[in-house]
Amino acid sequence: MQRTLTGWHVFAIFVGCFSIIIAVNLTLAFQAVSTFPGLVSKNSYVASQSFDADRAAQDGLGWTLETDVADGVLTLAITDSAGTPVNPKVIKATLGRATHVAEDMLPELVWNGTALTAATPVEAGYWTLWLELEAADGTPFRRRIPLHVSEPAL
């Protein structure tokens, strides 16, 4: 006995195949969203209320930041508007990559007289340093600093 392929059979095959495609795409989308590190603040509206004042206070410090990663050592040089090295209180420092949140590091920044340094065993690539510092007058200072670590010269 031979079966005839009718329009209903074609429709059922079509719906079945598309259901698989949609299910796979939804699964991939949910997995991609779950890897996103999230917002920096829990409530963006509350954070936005003091943003301008916080930014003006940070800019008023007149700090210039220079960062470098060489031979496994992170160097963060902070100078004031007169060019004098600044030794702020380090509240928190996080070094990581947006796509590899599980590998984030909390480097222990140590003052060496002219800059803050920390041993950081990082691979070549693009990294981000999230800083939370406090000036001597109590002004909070927050910055996100992109870093590019290149391959060591042979």
KOLDRENDO-379561 format. One record per residue (C-alpha): x, y, z. Coordinates in nm, 3 decimals. Layout:
REM KOLDRENDO-379561
X, Y, Z .
...
***
This chain:
REM KOLDRENDO-379561
0.000, 0.000, 0.000 .
0.140, 0.333, -0.103 .
0.069, 0.653, 0.097 .
-0.011, 0.976, -0.076 .
0.167, 1.293, 0.028 .
-0.107, 1.546, 0.090 .
-0.100, 1.911, 0.182 .
-0.162, 1.824, 0.547 .
0.146, 1.601, 0.552 .
0.361, 1.879, 0.403 .
0.219, 2.125, 0.656 .
0.297, 1.888, 0.947 .
0.656, 1.841, 0.822 .
0.694, 2.218, 0.780 .
0.562, 2.292, 1.132 .
0.780, 2.021, 1.285 .
1.098, 2.150, 1.120 .
1.026, 2.512, 1.208 .
0.949, 2.415, 1.568 .
1.296, 2.263, 1.596 .
1.459, 2.574, 1.448 .
1.268, 2.806, 1.683 .
1.345, 2.588, 1.987 .
1.719, 2.585, 1.910 .
1.725, 2.964, 1.858 .
1.537, 3.032, 2.180 .
1.773, 2.804, 2.372 .
2.077, 2.984, 2.230 .
1.925, 3.325, 2.302 .
1.853, 3.239, 2.667 .
2.204, 3.099, 2.712 .
2.357, 3.413, 2.558 .
2.155, 3.642, 2.785 .
2.253, 3.441, 3.093 .
2.623, 3.512, 3.025 .
2.572, 3.893, 3.031 .
2.736, 4.034, 3.346 .
2.446, 4.268, 3.416 .
2.416, 4.627, 3.517 .
2.672, 4.805, 3.730 .
2.400, 4.941, 3.956 .
2.095, 4.756, 4.079 .
1.861, 5.050, 4.020 .
1.962, 5.277, 3.732 .
1.704, 5.543, 3.820 .
1.840, 5.588, 4.173 .
2.198, 5.593, 4.040 .
2.106, 5.854, 3.779 .
1.982, 6.100, 4.043 .
2.333, 6.168, 4.175 .
2.529, 6.100, 3.856 .
2.593, 6.464, 3.758 .
2.703, 6.567, 4.107 .
2.930, 6.262, 4.143 .
3.084, 6.322, 3.801 .
3.149, 6.692, 3.880 .
3.317, 6.597, 4.210 .
3.537, 6.341, 4.033 .
3.632, 6.589, 3.760 .
3.706, 6.847, 4.032 .
3.984, 6.625, 4.165 .
4.178, 6.681, 3.842 .
4.329, 6.334, 3.845 .
4.502, 6.184, 3.543 .
4.527, 5.806, 3.524 .
4.785, 5.608, 3.329 .
4.774, 5.230, 3.322 .
5.012, 4.968, 3.192 .
5.037, 4.592, 3.209 .
5.385, 4.454, 3.143 .
5.555, 4.133, 3.256 .
5.258, 4.035, 3.471 .
5.251, 4.363, 3.665 .
4.963, 4.611, 3.649 .
5.077, 4.970, 3.707 .
4.828, 5.245, 3.780 .
4.983, 5.591, 3.801 .
4.751, 5.865, 3.928 .
4.861, 6.229, 3.926 .
4.679, 6.542, 4.029 .
4.652, 6.861, 3.824 .
4.999, 6.970, 3.943 .
5.153, 6.640, 3.832 .
5.211, 6.512, 4.186 .
5.153, 6.137, 4.238 .
4.833, 6.061, 4.429 .
4.790, 5.768, 4.668 .
4.412, 5.723, 4.703 .
4.234, 5.475, 4.925 .
4.147, 5.172, 4.714 .
3.790, 5.062, 4.786 .
3.772, 4.799, 4.512 .
3.957, 4.713, 4.192 .
3.838, 4.446, 3.951 .
4.029, 4.334, 3.643 .
3.845, 4.124, 3.390 .
3.690, 4.081, 3.050 .
3.326, 4.132, 2.965 .
3.301, 3.791, 2.801 .
3.490, 3.599, 3.071 .
3.329, 3.715, 3.398 .
3.426, 3.394, 3.577 .
3.793, 3.490, 3.531 .
3.762, 3.834, 3.699 .
4.045, 3.915, 3.938 .
4.062, 4.143, 4.239 .
4.422, 4.269, 4.220 .
4.572, 4.392, 4.545 .
4.705, 4.735, 4.453 .
5.015, 4.835, 4.653 .
5.162, 5.186, 4.665 .
5.529, 5.191, 4.560 .
5.589, 5.563, 4.615 .
5.484, 5.683, 4.271 .
5.212, 5.445, 4.153 .
4.985, 5.160, 4.253 .
5.107, 4.820, 4.133 .
4.973, 4.464, 4.147 .
5.086, 4.128, 4.018 .
4.836, 4.021, 3.752 .
4.890, 3.703, 3.551 .
4.685, 3.805, 3.246 .
4.681, 3.672, 2.893 .
4.710, 3.891, 2.587 .
4.385, 4.057, 2.487 .
4.142, 4.329, 2.585 .
4.079, 4.374, 2.956 .
3.889, 4.623, 3.168 .
3.989, 4.764, 3.506 .
3.695, 4.881, 3.719 .
3.817, 5.112, 3.994 .
3.650, 5.241, 4.308 .
3.883, 5.483, 4.485 .
3.844, 5.747, 4.751 .
4.034, 6.076, 4.760 .
4.186, 6.214, 5.081 .
3.886, 6.449, 5.117 .
3.642, 6.155, 5.093 .
3.537, 6.212, 4.731 .
3.446, 5.879, 4.568 .
3.617, 5.813, 4.234 .
3.487, 5.544, 3.998 .
3.629, 5.467, 3.656 .
3.624, 5.193, 3.397 .
3.959, 5.176, 3.221 .
4.002, 4.966, 2.906 .
4.339, 4.793, 2.879 .
4.509, 4.619, 2.588 .
4.761, 4.356, 2.688 .
4.984, 4.260, 2.396 .
5.191, 3.947, 2.344 .
5.538, 3.973, 2.500 .
5.816, 4.043, 2.251 .
6.035, 3.742, 2.174 .
***
